[in-house]
Amino acid sequence: MKFSFNSLRVAFLGIAILSVSLAANSQSTNDYRSRHRNLLAKQNRVKDKIKVEESQNYARGLYGDKEADRSDIYSEGWNSDRVNPYQNSTIPNSKVIDVSRYHMPVKQKVVTSHFGYRKQFGRMHYGVDLKASVGDTVYAAFSGKVRLTKFERNGYGFYVIVRHDNGMETVYGHLSKFLVKPNQHVKAGSPIALSGNTGRSTGPHLHFETRYMGVAINPEKIFDFGNGRTHRNQYTFNKNSNDNAPSSRQSASRRK
């Protein structure tokens, strides 16, 4: 059988076209497989992200918006039954405290007695008295954890102390009923008690204190009670400030 030169040329051209086509198909297949692997990897990363988010949501369900306890805040003096559990601690000269996430301790916005030395009683008033009737709801001023619920006949009466995420403690006195227990997590605005007239009290009201490492701070330097807000988002604590409770020596000098 005779083959012409043109016939051979057509045959070789067909083989070349077929080879190019097969190579192109092979490259296309490899590209598809590569894209498929990348897609699966992205899907796996999305699944992992969903698992993380589910875990975070589950944790929020257990603890609210509260993160795990910070040992430096919720350990020192935690088991003390004293209002000031930091008596043997070193207090920093100054500290910037975040007070942006707050809630007023009672709905009424009237201060009936201010912070400071009471000459008529010969003693220091470590907080403010807020107008409240027996049975009014008392709210946590900031998020945190209940350190103490206690009764003191000749002082605070029934009272609650909450240690907060910002490092402060708040004291709520002369209560009629507790709504929380020690070691319970609370959010700012959570009901913690009902106001009353227990202990050394001349009438129904809420005694409210703000403290940093046991040092009583004038609550009116942090809260604008009349307008139901804080003065600023941050409060700068100064150990030697006049906004704080005076030392025993200062108190004695005032009595003279």
C-alpha positions as CSV (number, residue, x, y, z in Angstrom):
1,M,0.0,0.0,0.0
2,K,1.4,3.4,-1.0
3,F,1.1,6.4,1.2
4,S,1.5,9.8,-0.3
5,F,3.5,12.5,1.4
6,N,0.3,14.5,2.1
7,S,-1.3,11.5,3.8
8,L,1.7,11.1,6.2
9,R,1.6,14.8,7.0
10,V,-2.1,14.7,7.8
11,A,-1.5,11.6,10.0
12,F,1.3,13.3,12.0
13,L,-0.8,16.5,12.4
14,G,-3.7,14.4,13.8
15,I,-1.3,12.7,16.3
16,A,0.0,16.1,17.4
17,I,-3.5,17.5,17.9
18,L,-4.5,14.5,19.9
19,S,-1.4,14.8,22.1
20,V,-2.1,18.5,22.8
21,S,-5.7,17.7,23.6
22,L,-4.7,14.9,26.0
23,A,-2.2,17.2,27.7
24,A,-4.7,19.9,28.0
25,N,-7.3,17.5,29.4
26,S,-4.6,16.3,31.9
27,Q,-3.8,19.8,32.9
28,S,-7.5,20.7,33.3
29,T,-8.0,17.6,35.5
30,N,-5.0,18.5,37.6
31,D,-6.3,22.1,38.0
32,Y,-9.7,20.8,39.0
33,R,-8.3,18.4,41.6
34,S,-6.2,21.2,43.0
35,R,-9.1,23.6,43.2
36,H,-11.2,20.8,44.8
37,R,-8.5,20.2,47.5
38,N,-8.4,23.9,48.2
39,L,-12.1,24.1,48.5
40,L,-12.2,21.2,51.0
41,A,-9.4,22.8,53.0
42,K,-11.5,26.0,53.2
43,Q,-14.5,24.1,54.2
44,N,-12.6,22.4,57.0
45,R,-11.4,25.7,58.3
46,V,-15.0,27.0,58.3
47,K,-16.1,23.9,60.2
48,D,-13.3,24.5,62.8
49,K,-14.3,28.1,63.1
50,I,-17.9,27.1,63.7
51,K,-16.7,24.6,66.4
52,V,-14.8,27.4,68.1
53,E,-17.8,29.8,67.9
54,E,-20.1,27.0,69.3
55,S,-17.7,26.5,72.2
56,Q,-17.6,30.2,72.9
57,N,-21.4,30.5,72.8
58,Y,-21.6,27.5,75.1
59,A,-19.2,29.2,77.6
60,R,-21.3,32.4,77.4
61,G,-24.3,30.4,78.3
62,L,-22.6,29.2,81.4
63,Y,-20.9,32.4,82.5
64,G,-22.8,35.1,80.6
65,D,-20.4,37.6,79.1
66,K,-18.0,37.0,81.9
67,E,-14.6,35.4,81.0
68,A,-12.9,32.9,83.3
69,D,-12.1,34.3,86.7
70,R,-9.0,36.4,86.9
71,S,-7.0,34.9,89.8
72,D,-5.4,38.2,90.7
73,I,-8.9,39.7,91.3
74,Y,-10.9,36.8,92.6
75,S,-8.4,35.2,95.0
76,E,-6.8,37.8,97.3
77,G,-8.8,37.9,100.6
78,W,-11.7,36.2,98.9
79,N,-12.6,34.0,101.8
80,S,-12.5,36.9,104.3
81,D,-15.6,37.8,106.2
82,R,-14.4,41.4,106.5
83,V,-15.6,44.4,104.6
84,N,-12.0,45.2,103.9
85,P,-10.1,42.0,103.1
86,Y,-7.0,43.9,101.9
87,Q,-5.7,45.1,105.2
88,N,-2.3,43.5,104.8
89,S,-2.0,44.2,101.0
90,T,0.2,46.7,99.2
91,I,-2.1,49.3,97.7
92,P,-0.9,51.1,94.5
93,N,-0.6,54.8,94.6
94,S,-2.9,55.2,91.6
95,K,-5.0,53.0,89.4
96,V,-7.2,53.8,86.3
97,I,-10.5,51.9,86.8
98,D,-13.0,51.2,84.0
99,V,-16.5,52.2,85.1
100,S,-18.0,52.4,81.6
101,R,-20.3,49.4,82.0
102,Y,-22.4,50.3,85.0
103,H,-25.9,50.2,86.5
104,M,-27.4,52.4,89.1
105,P,-27.8,50.4,92.4
106,V,-31.5,51.6,92.8
107,K,-34.0,53.3,90.5
108,Q,-34.4,56.4,92.6
109,K,-31.8,59.1,92.0
110,V,-31.7,60.8,95.4
111,V,-28.8,60.9,97.8
112,T,-30.0,61.4,101.3
113,S,-26.7,61.3,103.1
114,H,-23.2,61.9,101.7
115,F,-19.8,60.4,102.1
116,G,-17.5,61.7,104.9
117,Y,-17.1,62.2,108.6
118,R,-20.3,62.5,110.6
119,K,-19.7,64.9,113.5
120,Q,-23.1,64.2,115.1
121,F,-22.3,60.4,115.3
122,G,-18.6,60.8,115.8
123,R,-17.7,58.4,113.0
124,M,-16.9,58.1,109.4
125,H,-19.6,57.4,106.8
126,Y,-17.9,55.3,104.2
127,G,-20.5,55.5,101.5
128,V,-23.7,57.3,100.5
129,D,-27.3,56.7,101.5
130,L,-29.7,56.4,98.6
131,K,-33.4,56.9,98.8
132,A,-35.3,53.6,98.8
133,S,-38.3,52.0,100.3
134,V,-38.4,48.6,102.0
135,G,-38.6,46.0,99.2
136,D,-37.1,48.1,96.4
137,T,-34.9,46.1,94.1
138,V,-31.1,46.6,94.5
139,Y,-28.9,46.1,91.5
140,A,-25.2,45.2,90.9
141,A,-23.4,48.4,90.0
142,F,-20.9,46.5,87.8
143,S,-20.4,42.9,86.6
144,G,-18.5,40.6,88.9
145,K,-18.9,37.9,91.6
146,V,-20.6,38.0,95.0
147,R,-17.9,37.7,97.7
148,L,-20.0,38.0,100.9
149,T,-23.6,38.1,102.1
150,K,-23.8,38.7,105.9
151,F,-25.8,40.2,108.8
152,E,-24.4,42.8,111.2
153,R,-26.8,43.9,113.9
154,N,-25.1,47.1,114.9
155,G,-23.9,48.2,111.5
156,Y,-24.8,47.3,107.9
157,G,-27.7,45.0,108.9
158,F,-28.1,42.5,106.0
159,Y,-25.5,43.4,103.4
160,V,-23.9,42.2,100.2
161,I,-20.4,42.7,98.9
162,V,-19.7,42.2,95.2
163,R,-16.1,42.1,93.7
164,H,-16.1,43.4,90.2
165,D,-14.2,42.6,87.0
166,N,-12.7,46.2,87.1
167,G,-11.0,45.4,90.5
168,M,-13.5,47.3,92.7
169,E,-15.8,46.1,95.4
170,T,-19.2,47.6,96.1
171,V,-21.1,47.2,99.4
172,Y,-24.9,47.3,99.7
173,G,-26.2,47.7,103.3
174,H,-29.4,47.7,105.4
175,L,-31.1,45.2,103.1
176,S,-34.3,43.2,103.8
177,K,-33.6,40.2,101.6
178,F,-30.7,38.6,99.6
179,L,-31.3,37.6,96.0
180,V,-27.8,36.1,95.5
181,K,-25.4,33.8,97.2
182,P,-21.6,34.0,97.7
183,N,-19.5,33.0,94.6
184,Q,-22.4,33.7,92.3
185,H,-21.6,35.6,89.0
186,V,-23.7,38.7,88.4
187,K,-23.9,41.2,85.5
188,A,-24.2,45.0,85.9
189,G,-27.9,45.5,86.5
190,S,-28.6,42.1,88.0
191,P,-31.0,42.1,91.0
192,I,-28.9,41.2,94.0
193,A,-31.2,42.2,97.0
194,L,-34.2,44.0,98.3
195,S,-33.6,47.3,100.2
196,G,-34.7,47.6,103.8
197,N,-34.1,49.1,107.2
198,T,-31.9,46.6,109.1
199,G,-28.9,47.1,111.3
200,R,-27.9,50.6,112.5
201,S,-30.4,52.5,110.4
202,T,-32.8,55.4,111.1
203,G,-35.1,54.6,108.2
204,P,-35.5,52.7,104.9
205,H,-32.6,53.4,102.5
206,L,-29.7,51.8,100.7
207,H,-26.2,52.3,102.1
208,F,-23.9,52.1,99.1
209,E,-20.1,52.0,99.1
210,T,-17.4,51.8,96.4
211,R,-14.0,50.5,97.4
212,Y,-10.7,49.7,95.7
213,M,-8.5,47.3,97.6
214,G,-10.4,48.1,100.7
215,V,-10.1,51.9,100.4
216,A,-13.5,53.5,100.5
217,I,-14.0,56.0,97.6
218,N,-16.6,58.7,97.6
219,P,-19.3,57.1,95.3
220,E,-20.3,60.6,94.1
221,K,-16.9,61.0,92.5
222,I,-17.7,58.0,90.3
223,F,-21.5,58.3,89.9
224,D,-23.7,61.2,89.0
225,F,-26.7,59.8,90.9
226,G,-29.0,62.7,90.0
227,N,-28.6,62.0,86.2
228,G,-28.3,58.2,86.6
229,R,-24.8,57.8,85.0
230,T,-21.1,57.9,85.7
231,H,-19.1,61.1,85.4
232,R,-16.6,59.5,83.0
233,N,-15.9,56.1,81.5
234,Q,-12.8,55.8,83.7
235,Y,-12.1,56.7,87.3
236,T,-8.5,57.3,88.5
237,F,-8.0,56.0,92.0
238,N,-5.4,57.9,94.0
239,K,-4.5,56.4,97.4
240,N,-3.9,59.8,99.0
241,S,-6.9,61.6,97.4
242,N,-9.5,63.5,99.5
243,D,-12.1,61.4,97.6
244,N,-11.2,58.5,99.9
245,A,-12.0,57.7,103.5
246,P,-9.5,59.5,105.8
247,S,-7.1,57.5,107.9
248,S,-7.8,56.9,111.6
249,R,-5.4,59.7,112.5
250,Q,-7.3,62.2,110.2
251,S,-10.6,61.0,111.7
252,A,-9.3,61.6,115.2
253,S,-8.1,65.1,114.3
254,R,-11.6,66.0,113.0
255,R,-13.2,65.0,116.3
256,K,-11.2,67.7,118.1
